[in-house]
Structures are given as structure tokens and as C-alpha cells.
Amino acid sequence: VKWLQSYDNLDNVIEHADDIKGKIGEYLRDATETLPLSRELATIRTDVELDFGLEDLKLREQDDQQLLELFREYEFRSWIAELEEDESSSSSNARAGDENPKPETGEKDYSIITDQKELDQWMERLGAAELFAFDTETTSLRYMDAEIVGVSFAVKPGEAAYVPLGHDYMGAPEQLDRDQVLDQLKPLLENPDVAKVGQNLKYDKNVLANHGITLEGIAEDTMLESYVLNSVATRHDMDSLAMYYLGEKTTSFESIAGKGAKQLTFNQIDLEKAAPYAAEDADITLRLHQTLRPKLKETGKLAAVYEDIDLPLVPVLSRMEQRGTLISASTLRQHSQELAERMAELEKEAHEVVLQELAHEHELPRLILEHRSLSKLKSTYTDTLPELIHHRTGRVHTSYHQAVTATGRLSSSEPNLQNIPIRSEQGRRIRQAFIAPEGYKLVAADYSQIELRIMAHLSGDKGLLKAFEKGEDIHKATASEYIDRYFERYPGVLKYMDNIRKQAHDDGFVETLFGRRLYLPEINARNKQLQQAAERTAINAPMQGTAADIIKRAMVDVENWLLKEHADEARMTMQVHDELILEVKESALDKIRSGL
């Protein structure tokens, strides 16, 4: 400001830059080349031709319906809630002034069942229903530790019931006996001919297993319906789905349980708050299903992807999670100690290198990178895995997630089995801590060069197909080549990539071999970097997604084969990308390996 006051404008400031003394003058002179551009970027343009005029900018009456559609498209959740609240308020006022008020279409009939007779009536309705929504409320998100606090049902939209079974806060009302209710529910829940719909029913299946109930008849799952319909449109939790597909703000768990360290578990929540929340879960699930299922049926091959790949995988993953995997805690603790010693050596080396002022080839970055790598292995695996061994089973039980990655690949957590490194010696040692029980061996079955094989199929490149027919290692054959030589050898691949890129721009999505879609919102973005990233995704996604579909189908087939023919000899315990891990009795090794 001082300079502008002295020299009137920026051009004069630049012209007199040599007159300004001290360090600040040096900074100014260093910046004189970029200052004109900075001024241009900061100046509001008033000469841009627009495709609308002042007439178009006149204030008009608000179009709530169009606004709501826009808000839903861009996921402006608080604005959606605000708009719906205004609509609800105005409609309530209108009804208040109406001598003959009409019933509101969105009214909800939620009930709390604490009476045996009322439960019996609901049991009859559930048994006679073509499909009913089902949900459990529990003490924990960790399925191995969770106990049922209550169950909820819905048979038709707007009507749902909650059966409290384990609310034990001081002053809690009398509830039906949990064991007796679960015994009464058991035949219904275990009947494969009675169709159920839920939101992430794999969790409920695992929790029911803790109570001796094997959930069957998983006919629909709203989380998977949403995921298969469009994996990137929204998150796939119930609150997000209700807002995105129904335009409805649901009661959040935090609003009834609190946040952070003081958050209550469900058994501690007052029934007056807990019951509407739990009943709403079942109601929203049913309504989501009725919205999402028709969309799947009318969109490409998505119904087949859902019915043949993702939904049949639910019980397979549930059984794998419950089986868990055996690890050697002593092996990991020994490894952890060795990592700590090596990290201490690296720290000492790093300090010495600093003292030598990063002489010669700058050893410090290499030491820091190695230290960081070992530190991550130690904190993520060798220290943590032993802590995850479950007290009841002596095994580690991961959670597989079907609705996280955009391409259809599974992910896992606590522990994350997909990211255990295998390229380094230290990483391979972590895998050695995964062991088989006495009398068994671990068998790993994977697909060789699966994504390149898929590329050969999708592109139809004769050279690539011939190379696979001859049994060549494509990775090895192309590792030392430049990319243009690769395309020179396999021209069909380049043609395929150009075609898929164009198709993505035209359609806004790409598909796997089985018809799973990956939508690409940024494929026609004005920002070139975003567009190019979307193009790279468009090229990779059909291969990655098809590989994911193939391994999922294999998991379902292998699990069914083992249960039918080798239930006492082998069991699938882990999936890591393109690899399946089985525990196999030593006496059945040859039989199982040849069958795979």
C-alpha cells in the first residue's frame, strides 16, 4: 500500500524497484517478472461475452422441486434437509387451516414390541410376507464381540416394529426375554425360503451367529444394490443412501447416542429414542430396496452382476470372517524386536550422516525411507496383529468390505489383509506369521497374470493371445521394453485403449466383462488433469473390475464346492487380491490342489 501511495500504480512500482532498499527491495525485484501475471489473475474481467443477459438474472419465484433435484445431485445434505423442513412446515400450516385435513402420505407407524401377543402377530406377518426388512441393534460394531440388544422389522413402507431385548440402563422398562425371542425367531431367520432384505446383512449374519442362529434367505441387500448401481455416486451407508435416493434425512446414531468417549452403546440408550431409530432402519431399508431394485433391472447387466456375483458372496465372506485366520504371535513379536533393533541402527546411521553434512551420495534420504518403511511394518503389522487375536477363538478376524472400492475389488480392515507387502524380505516375513493349525497346511491359489490375460481378451490382440497360448511370461517379456515398443508388439492393445477412452467420453462410464459399471464423473471435465486421470481410470477399470468379478465368482464356486464335497477337509480363510488362501488337511492336499 505504501509503494502504491508513493508511485501511484503497479507499473511505476516495478519501474522504481531499484529505488527500494533492503531485503524487501530484493524480494520485489525478484518478483517483477511475475507481478503483471499476478495483476491479471487478480483483476475482474468485464469484457467476457456471456450466453445470458440481465433479463435472465431477474429474481424469480423459487422452484423447490428443481432445487431439490440439484441439491440431491450434488449431495448438499444440509440444504436438502432445510428445504424439506420448509416444505413440511408449510404443508403442516396448510393442514392446520383445513377443516377436513387429509392424512399425510409420509406418516410413519413405528411400534415398540414388549408384549408376547404383539410379537406373535408380527411373527405371523413376517412368515406370510414375500419379503421383509430385518435389522439388528447391537452392543458393538465389531461383529465378533457384538451382542444383540434388539431387532427390527418392516413389511411395508412406513410401518415398522422394534423388539427391545437388552436395554439395561437404570429404569429401563421390562422387555421380552432375549433368548426366548431369538429361539422363536430362529426357524424364520434360518429358513432359506423366507426372503429377507437388509442393509449390510453380512454384519447381522455374523452377529446372529454369536447367538447360535445361521441367517439364511438373504434375498436382497440395499448396500450392495446401491454399490452395483453406481459405486461412485454416494457413500453406501444408510444415512447417505436415504438422503441420495429418498431425499430423506434419517436419525443419525450420534444424535441419540452422543459423540466421542461419552458415546453410549445401544443397550444404554433410552427406549423412547432407540425404538424410532431402530424401526426407521428397517423402514428405510425396505423403501431403499423398492427404489433401487427397479433401477438395477433397467440398467444394462447390473441386475445380473448383483444377483450372480455380489449378493451370493455375502454368506461366503461371512463364513470366512467367522472362521478367521491363525497367526503366530511369537513369530510377530520376534520380528517386531528385530525391526526395532534395525530402526535404532538406522537412526544412529542417520545422525552420523547428518554430521557429515550429507556428503557424497546423500545417504540420509535412503536411511529415512528405510526407517519409515520398517516403522510402518512394525506399527501396522508386527505390533498390531497379535493384539487383534480374538480371546474366544485364538484367531484374527478381518472384516471384508464389498462396497468401498470403485472398481469392485474387495477391501478389508482390522487387519487390512490386502496391503501386506510382499516385495521386501521384511514384508514376506510378516506373511510367514500366518500359519495353519496342526495337521493342516495353508494352500494359496491365485490367477497368473490375470489382468494381462483380461487385456488380451478385451483387446483381441493376436500377439498377446498367441503369447499366452505359448505360455510366455508377458511381464518378463515386456519389462525391459519401452512403452512404444510394447504397443508396436501388441497394436490391438493401443487400439483398445483408444476405443475405451472414446467410449468413456461418450457414455460417461466403462464396463467390466460381466457388465459391472464404473461411472466417471470427471471424464468430460474442463480441468485437463481431472479429465486425464478419468481417462486412465477408464482404461484400467475394465481390467481391474473384471479381475475382481472373476475372483468373486471363484470364491462363491470354491466355497460351495468345499461345503458340498470337502467340508471336513478344507476351508477358505482369506482372500488377498487375486489369491485365495485355504486351510487344508495334510491328508487331502493333493485332492484339493487338483480340484482347484
NORRAUR-V466587 format. One record per residue. D_LAST is the distance of its C-alpha to the last C-alpha in Angstrom with 2 decimals. Layout:
D_LAST ; D_LAST
//
This chain:
76.93 ; 79.69 ; 79.07 ; 79.07 ; 82.30 ; 83.81 ; 82.63 ; 82.27 ; 78.89 ; 75.73 ; 77.05 ; 80.07 ; 77.96 ; 75.97 ; 79.26 ; 80.75 ; 77.63 ; 79.55 ; 82.17 ; 79.76 ; 79.83 ; 77.47 ; 73.70 ; 73.43 ; 75.20 ; 72.65 ; 69.83 ; 71.63 ; 72.24 ; 68.56 ; 67.62 ; 70.22 ; 67.85 ; 65.37 ; 67.99 ; 68.75 ; 65.09 ; 64.91 ; 68.00 ; 66.53 ; 63.33 ; 65.45 ; 67.88 ; 67.47 ; 67.57 ; 70.09 ; 69.91 ; 66.41 ; 66.43 ; 64.78 ; 63.61 ; 65.40 ; 68.94 ; 70.85 ; 71.02 ; 67.24 ; 67.41 ; 69.79 ; 68.72 ; 67.38 ; 66.48 ; 63.03 ; 60.30 ; 58.14 ; 55.50 ; 54.99 ; 55.01 ; 52.38 ; 50.08 ; 50.60 ; 50.08 ; 46.79 ; 45.60 ; 46.36 ; 45.45 ; 49.00 ; 48.32 ; 51.69 ; 53.60 ; 51.65 ; 52.56 ; 56.16 ; 56.49 ; 55.09 ; 57.40 ; 60.36 ; 59.41 ; 59.03 ; 62.37 ; 64.21 ; 62.86 ; 63.87 ; 67.36 ; 67.61 ; 66.71 ; 69.22 ; 72.00 ; 70.96 ; 72.93 ; 70.13 ; 66.93 ; 63.73 ; 60.57 ; 58.18 ; 54.96 ; 52.91 ; 54.25 ; 51.76 ; 51.91 ; 50.07 ; 50.72 ; 50.24 ; 49.41 ; 51.11 ; 52.33 ; 50.43 ; 52.02 ; 50.91 ; 47.33 ; 47.41 ; 48.57 ; 45.70 ; 43.20 ; 44.59 ; 44.28 ; 40.68 ; 39.73 ; 41.51 ; 40.23 ; 37.76 ; 36.30 ; 37.52 ; 37.04 ; 36.15 ; 36.41 ; 36.77 ; 39.22 ; 38.36 ; 39.72 ; 37.13 ; 34.69 ; 32.34 ; 30.29 ; 29.95 ; 33.77 ; 34.90 ; 37.03 ; 38.14 ; 41.72 ; 41.84 ; 40.10 ; 41.18 ; 40.86 ; 42.00 ; 42.25 ; 44.44 ; 45.39 ; 48.10 ; 47.80 ; 45.74 ; 46.09 ; 45.30 ; 45.14 ; 46.05 ; 44.83 ; 45.14 ; 47.86 ; 49.78 ; 52.29 ; 55.90 ; 57.51 ; 54.31 ; 55.06 ; 53.90 ; 50.40 ; 48.48 ; 46.65 ; 43.12 ; 41.52 ; 43.36 ; 42.42 ; 38.72 ; 38.90 ; 40.56 ; 37.95 ; 34.93 ; 34.77 ; 35.19 ; 32.59 ; 30.01 ; 30.70 ; 27.92 ; 30.62 ; 32.93 ; 32.03 ; 32.39 ; 32.69 ; 32.77 ; 32.78 ; 29.60 ; 28.83 ; 25.92 ; 28.72 ; 30.61 ; 27.60 ; 27.21 ; 30.96 ; 31.24 ; 28.62 ; 31.20 ; 33.56 ; 31.35 ; 30.64 ; 27.25 ; 27.95 ; 26.65 ; 27.85 ; 27.13 ; 28.36 ; 29.48 ; 29.52 ; 32.37 ; 30.95 ; 27.96 ; 30.35 ; 32.46 ; 29.67 ; 28.18 ; 31.76 ; 32.76 ; 30.99 ; 34.09 ; 37.00 ; 37.35 ; 35.77 ; 33.84 ; 35.61 ; 37.84 ; 41.14 ; 40.19 ; 38.82 ; 41.96 ; 44.17 ; 42.34 ; 41.70 ; 44.42 ; 46.98 ; 47.35 ; 47.80 ; 46.14 ; 47.29 ; 45.50 ; 44.42 ; 46.71 ; 49.67 ; 49.51 ; 48.05 ; 49.66 ; 48.21 ; 47.30 ; 48.01 ; 50.11 ; 47.49 ; 47.34 ; 44.25 ; 44.11 ; 45.64 ; 48.70 ; 49.36 ; 52.30 ; 51.34 ; 53.66 ; 51.46 ; 48.08 ; 48.28 ; 48.94 ; 46.23 ; 43.60 ; 44.78 ; 44.73 ; 41.04 ; 40.26 ; 42.80 ; 41.63 ; 37.99 ; 39.04 ; 41.23 ; 38.63 ; 36.20 ; 38.99 ; 39.62 ; 36.12 ; 34.40 ; 36.87 ; 36.46 ; 32.70 ; 33.38 ; 35.93 ; 34.11 ; 31.90 ; 28.34 ; 28.30 ; 28.30 ; 24.99 ; 23.47 ; 24.80 ; 23.90 ; 20.40 ; 19.08 ; 21.29 ; 22.63 ; 19.51 ; 18.18 ; 21.25 ; 20.31 ; 16.79 ; 18.58 ; 21.31 ; 19.24 ; 17.64 ; 21.23 ; 22.63 ; 20.21 ; 21.09 ; 20.11 ; 22.00 ; 24.12 ; 26.76 ; 30.07 ; 31.95 ; 29.81 ; 30.41 ; 34.10 ; 34.59 ; 32.97 ; 35.19 ; 38.23 ; 37.43 ; 36.98 ; 40.34 ; 42.02 ; 40.74 ; 41.82 ; 45.26 ; 45.51 ; 44.66 ; 47.31 ; 49.85 ; 49.03 ; 49.26 ; 52.70 ; 53.89 ; 52.73 ; 54.63 ; 57.66 ; 57.44 ; 57.56 ; 54.23 ; 55.53 ; 54.04 ; 50.42 ; 50.22 ; 47.87 ; 48.04 ; 45.49 ; 42.83 ; 43.63 ; 43.57 ; 40.19 ; 38.67 ; 40.38 ; 39.11 ; 35.50 ; 35.77 ; 37.62 ; 34.89 ; 32.20 ; 34.54 ; 35.54 ; 32.19 ; 29.89 ; 31.51 ; 34.41 ; 32.75 ; 29.36 ; 31.10 ; 33.34 ; 30.44 ; 29.34 ; 30.13 ; 32.86 ; 31.45 ; 27.84 ; 28.16 ; 25.23 ; 25.09 ; 24.37 ; 23.91 ; 24.73 ; 22.46 ; 24.67 ; 23.85 ; 27.32 ; 28.35 ; 27.19 ; 28.70 ; 25.67 ; 23.20 ; 21.33 ; 20.97 ; 23.33 ; 23.88 ; 26.95 ; 28.35 ; 26.54 ; 25.36 ; 21.90 ; 21.69 ; 24.65 ; 24.07 ; 25.22 ; 23.27 ; 25.75 ; 28.43 ; 28.51 ; 29.71 ; 26.85 ; 24.25 ; 26.18 ; 25.68 ; 21.90 ; 22.57 ; 24.27 ; 21.05 ; 20.37 ; 18.64 ; 20.96 ; 22.33 ; 20.12 ; 16.90 ; 15.07 ; 13.63 ; 10.17 ; 10.17 ; 7.54 ; 9.79 ; 11.10 ; 13.71 ; 17.18 ; 16.06 ; 19.66 ; 21.19 ; 18.91 ; 20.03 ; 23.55 ; 23.37 ; 22.45 ; 25.06 ; 27.77 ; 27.24 ; 28.60 ; 28.75 ; 28.79 ; 25.67 ; 23.78 ; 25.09 ; 24.13 ; 20.43 ; 20.78 ; 22.29 ; 19.56 ; 22.18 ; 21.73 ; 23.59 ; 24.28 ; 25.87 ; 27.75 ; 29.32 ; 29.77 ; 33.27 ; 34.40 ; 36.55 ; 35.32 ; 37.81 ; 36.51 ; 32.98 ; 34.39 ; 36.48 ; 33.45 ; 31.44 ; 34.21 ; 31.98 ; 30.53 ; 34.10 ; 34.98 ; 32.01 ; 33.03 ; 36.62 ; 35.69 ; 33.47 ; 36.28 ; 38.82 ; 36.75 ; 36.36 ; 40.14 ; 40.82 ; 38.40 ; 38.08 ; 34.27 ; 31.14 ; 28.00 ; 24.26 ; 22.68 ; 22.20 ; 25.77 ; 25.68 ; 29.05 ; 30.33 ; 34.11 ; 36.15 ; 39.55 ; 40.85 ; 40.04 ; 43.71 ; 45.25 ; 48.60 ; 47.47 ; 45.92 ; 43.77 ; 42.16 ; 41.75 ; 40.16 ; 37.70 ; 36.76 ; 36.37 ; 33.96 ; 31.94 ; 32.12 ; 30.59 ; 27.75 ; 26.91 ; 25.38 ; 22.85 ; 22.19 ; 22.24 ; 19.91 ; 17.36 ; 17.92 ; 17.58 ; 14.25 ; 12.73 ; 14.61 ; 13.35 ; 9.69 ; 10.99 ; 12.75 ; 10.11 ; 7.67 ; 11.02 ; 12.38 ; 9.68 ; 10.13 ; 13.84 ; 14.27 ; 12.68 ; 12.10 ; 14.70 ; 16.42 ; 13.69 ; 11.56 ; 12.47 ; 11.78 ; 14.96 ; 15.22 ; 14.68 ; 16.48 ; 16.94 ; 13.90 ; 12.01 ; 10.31 ; 11.50 ; 10.64 ; 13.19 ; 12.00 ; 14.72 ; 15.55 ; 15.90 ; 12.31 ; 10.72 ; 10.03 ; 8.78 ; 6.18 ; 5.24 ; 5.48 ; 3.79 ; 0.00
//
